[in-house]
Each structure stands twice: as C-alpha cells, then as structure tokens.
C-alpha cells in the first residue's frame, strides 16, 4: 500500500509538469471557495474523475497500485475537460478493434481535439491491452508509458485554455491556416519563404519545411518524404512575435517542441544552412538527440555542427 507521502509527491509531480509546460495552475483552495477539486485516495478504484469544472466541489480518485503521477495526469486531464483519446469522434480513422473486444463509445466533444493529430501516446490514451490496431503505419507505442504529458497533450491544453506568451503558438491543419499568422522557417533556393510544418510518418510526428497548398517535406532515415495532405502548420495567432532562432549545438531549455518519435521522445524545430548542388540553402527541419536534420531533393542531411539554429521563445 502506498504511503500518503508518496501520494502527495505524485500529485505535486503532475502539478509541477502542468505549470512548466502549460498555463494551467492548480492552487490550494482558499476562503471556502465553492469550486474546487478534492483529490481522494480510494483503493476500490485505479482512477476516476468528474469531467470538467462543475462550479462546485468535485473529485478525482486514485488508489490501489495506481497511485503514480501518470494516473494523476490522466484523471486530472479529465478534470480539465479532456476525454479519452481512443473515444475521439474521429478515432475510426486511426484505430480499429480486434475481434472479441468491445469498442469504447465516442465523444461528441470536437472542441478538445483542437483539430490536432490523433495521439497514440497521449496521457489520455489507454495502453494497448490487445484490443487496438493502429491504422497509421509504424505505430507500436501506446499510452503515456509513465512519461506524463505528450507533446500533443501540451499543444491541446495550451490551445483549449488559450495560453499566451511563449505558449501562444498553435499547430493548425494546413487547410485552415491564416497565412498572416504562420511562423517563418527557412527559405527555398529561389528565396521563397518556407514555413514550419509537421506530419505523421512511420509512427513519428516529424517537423519539417512546408508551404501551404504545396505540402510538407520531412526527413526519415536519410530520405525526404513529401506530403500534400494531412499536415499541420505552426502558427502564432496572437502575433506575439515571441519566437526566435538561436544557434546552439545543444537543446535550449526554451526550445519549441515540434513533434515526437514513435517512442515518445520530443523532436524540436531547427533551421539548417547547407551548400548543396551549387545552392546556399536554409532549410527547416528537426532537432533530435543533439543533432539537426534537413531535407533537399529527396535526401535527408545531418547538419554540420554550428550550421543550424533552433526555434526558441
């Protein structure tokens, strides 16, 4: 049985993660406030919570062998109005159920998806218990895996709660982008402006170079892939102008997350200067494990040290 101090530590762990990656703040109840969340230990359940703020006392319960930060993240995610990822209204585009498994019901709340990619590794997605098949290729990892909030969880929370400042960036489906809000990336050899996009590829969500209505180009295992549909563009609807490119061979603490690989590791956004085929190129790409990568003419290149910048706030 978990010691009460352990329970407190796990709650604090989630509150700390939420406060550093989102604008959401959990604060102690004061002056007999009417609306608050009571966090309860209940060993008759793993985890359960009341959905959304009710305006009155509500609860989130945890117990048994489930007193750990990832269960806290999941249940308090419900408190913040987010349902299960596998019950999204559009989930049939991304998962199927194996014979003998009963499909979960679907949510009608389109608002909390924020029109972002389906997230197999969301803190709100169940681990695969043998019932799910992924419809997108390359997906082998399910649920948070005790890693807390995913990159897309953070994107959704910050969008839903209209977080500002350094958290005001928004990923948007390419067909719904206001061109005046796009965050600039590199430039084509012609001088034409590139923007920052991302796309699902082989289970990864990869940032790359994009042009609305022309597509998104990303790199994977040395090859450039071009997508003309189902990509997202990075925007700053608040026009905060908070985002700058910084030359740094290491990952700055304020780097903007662009996506993630199949095993949940974050991919950041880079801009690389390369000389290829007689051109001086400035190419938007990804930064991962201490290295930046960019693509051109069907090939993915590793950027030399000192030749790239990382998008930061």
N, C-alpha and C positions, 0 to 999 in steps of 0.2 A: 504494500500500500504506500502511495506517495506521501511524503511528509508535507504538511501545509506550506513550509518554506519553499519547497520545490514548486508547488502550485503558484505561489506568489511570483517566483522567479520566471516561470513560463509566461505569465500574464505580462510582466514587465518587459520580457523579451519581445513580445508582439507589439506592445505599445511603443517601444523604442524603434522597432523596424518601421512601423507606420509613421512615426513622427519624423524619421530621417528621409523617407522615400516618398511621402505624400504630405499634403497639408492637413490631414486628419489628425486631430488631437483628442486623446482620451484623458479627461481630467477628473479628479475626485469630486464626488457630489458635495455641494456646499449649500448651506442655508435651506435644507429640506427641499431642494429643487424637485419639482414634480416629475420631470422626465429624466430618467437615469437607467443604467443597465446594472443589474445585480449579477455578479459572477459567482456561480454556485458550484460547489462540489457535490456531485450526485453519482455514486458508484453503481446506480442502476442504469446508467447510460454511458455511452462513449462521449457523445457530444450532441447537443441540440440547442437551438436558439430561436427566439422570436425574430421574424423578418422585419427589418426596417424600424426606424424610430416611430414609436407609437404616441409619444407625447405624455406617456405615463411611465410608471415603473415597468420594466421588462427584465428578462433574464437570459443568460447564456450559461448552460450547464455542461460540465465536464466531469468525467470520473473513470474509475477502474484503471486500466492500463493506458488511458488516453490523455493523461494529464501531461501534455507536452505542447511546446509552442506551436507546432503545425496544426494541431487540433484547435488551439485557441485562434489561430489565424483563420481557419476555415469557418468556425462558428461565429466569430466576431465579423467575418465577412458577410454572413447572413444579417447580422445586426446592422451592417452598413448598406443593406438592401440588395446584396448580390446573391443570386440563387446558385444552383449547381451548374457548372459549365456543360455537363452532359444532358441538361434539360433545356438548353437554349432552343428557341423556336426553330433555328436553322440547323440543329445538330444532325439531322439526317443527311446533310451534305458532307459530314465529316466522320461519322461513326455509324456502324451497324451493330446489331446484337446477334450473338451466336444462338443457335437453336437451344431451346431449353431455358433461356434467360428472358425474364420479363422486362420489357423496355420501361424505363422511367417515363413519367409524364413530361410534357413540355410546358415551359413557362411562356406566358404571353407578354411578358415584360421585355419589349425590344430595347428599352432605353438603356439598361445596364450593360448591354453588349457593346455600346458605343460604336457599333458598326466595325469593330476591330476583328482581326483574325480569331478563329476558334483556337482555344489554347489547351492543348492536351496536357500540359504540365501546370495548369493553374492550381492555386491553392484551393479553388472551388471545384476541381475535377476529382472524382473518385479515382483511386488506383485501379488498375485493370485486374479484376478478380476472375478473369477468364471469360467475361461476358462481352467484351468490346472488340470490335475490329475497326481499325483505322482505315478510312477511305483515302487519305492522303498518303503517298508513298514515303517510306523511310521513318515512319513513326514507330518507335519502340519503347518510349518512355512515357509514363502516365502519372498524373498527380504530382504533388509538390515534392515528394520524396524527402520530406523533412527539411526542405530548403526554404520554406516560408513563401513570401510573395514572389510570383514570377514577374518577368518584365512586363507582360501584357496585363497582369493584375494591377500593377502600378500605373500603367497607362490608363486603364479603365477607371480606377479610383480617382486619379487626378482629373480626368475628363468629367466624370459624373459629378464631382464636387467642385468643379470649376476652379481648380487650384491655379494660382497665378505665379508671377515672378519666374524663377528658374524652372518651375513646374508647369508653365503655361503652354509648352509645346504639345501638339496633338498630331497623332497619326490619323490620316483620313483616307478612305477609299479614293483611288485616283479620279474616279468619275465625279466626285463630289467636292473637289478641291477648289477653293477660291485662289486663283493664281497669285493674287497680291499678298497672300499670307505664307507662301512657300518659303522655306529656309534654303538659301543658296548653298550649293556644293561646289564642285569643281567646274571646269569648262572643257568643252569639246575642242579638238584641234582647230576647228573653224572659229573659235572664240565664243560659240554659243553656250549659254549658261546651262549647267547641269543642276539638278535638284536631288534631294535625298529620298530614296525610296527603300522599300523592303518587300520581300516576297517569301512565301514558303517554298523551300526546295529541299527535298530528301529529308524531311523532318526538321530541318533548321529553318529559322526565320532570319534571313540574311539581309543586311543593309547594303545598298549599292547606289549606282548612278541612275537617275531617272529623268524622263521628260514626259510631262503629261500628254496623253493621247499618242505617245510613241512607245512607251514601255519602260521597263525596269531591267537593268543589266546587273547581274550579281555573279560572284565567283564561288566555285566549289571544286576543291581538289584539282586546281590548276586549269580549270575550264571556265569560260564565260558562258552564262546562260541568259537568254533574252526572253522576258515575259511581256506579253502585250495585254494581259488581263489579270485581274485579281491581285493587284499590287497596291500598296499604300504609299502615300507621300507625307513627308514630315512638314508640318505647318506650325506657325505661331499666330493663331487668330487674334491674340491680344496685341500683337505687334509690339511686344516688349523690347525687342532688339537686344535681348539678354545673351544671345548665343554667339560665341566667337570661336575661331580656330586657334588652337595652341600647339606649338611644336614641342613635343615631349615624347621621348622614347619609352616612357612608362605610362601606365594608365592613370591620368589625373583623377583625384577623388570626385571632381565635379564633372566628369565626362558624361555625355548623354548616351543612355542605353539605346541601341538601335534594334536589337533583336536578341536571339539566343540560339545556341546549338541544340541538338537533339537531346543532350543530357543536361540541359538547363543552364549551361554556362553562358554568361552575357557576352554579346557581341556589341562593340561600340562603333562609332562612326568616324571614319578617317578620310583624309584628302591627301592624295599622293602625287608628288611631282616625278614624272618619268620621261625619259627620252627614248622613244620607240619609233621605228620606221621613219626616222627623219623628222618626227614631230616632238615638240616640247609639250607634254601633256600634264594636265592637272585633273586627277580622276578621283571621284568619290568612291569609297569602298568601306571595308570593315577592318576593325582592330580587334585582335583576339590573341590571348596568351603572349603579350609583349611584342606582337608583330602586326604590321598593317599590310593589307592586300587590296589590289585594284585590278580592274579588267580592261582589256582593249583588244579588239579584233579577234575575239574568240578565245583569248588566253587570259588566265588569271596570273598576276605577277605579285611576288613578295616585294614590298617597297624597301629599298635600302635604308639603313639607319640614318636619321637626320633628314630624310626626304619627304616626311609626311607630317601632317598635323591632325589633331583630334578635336572633335567638336565638344565644347565645354560651355558651362554657364558660369 
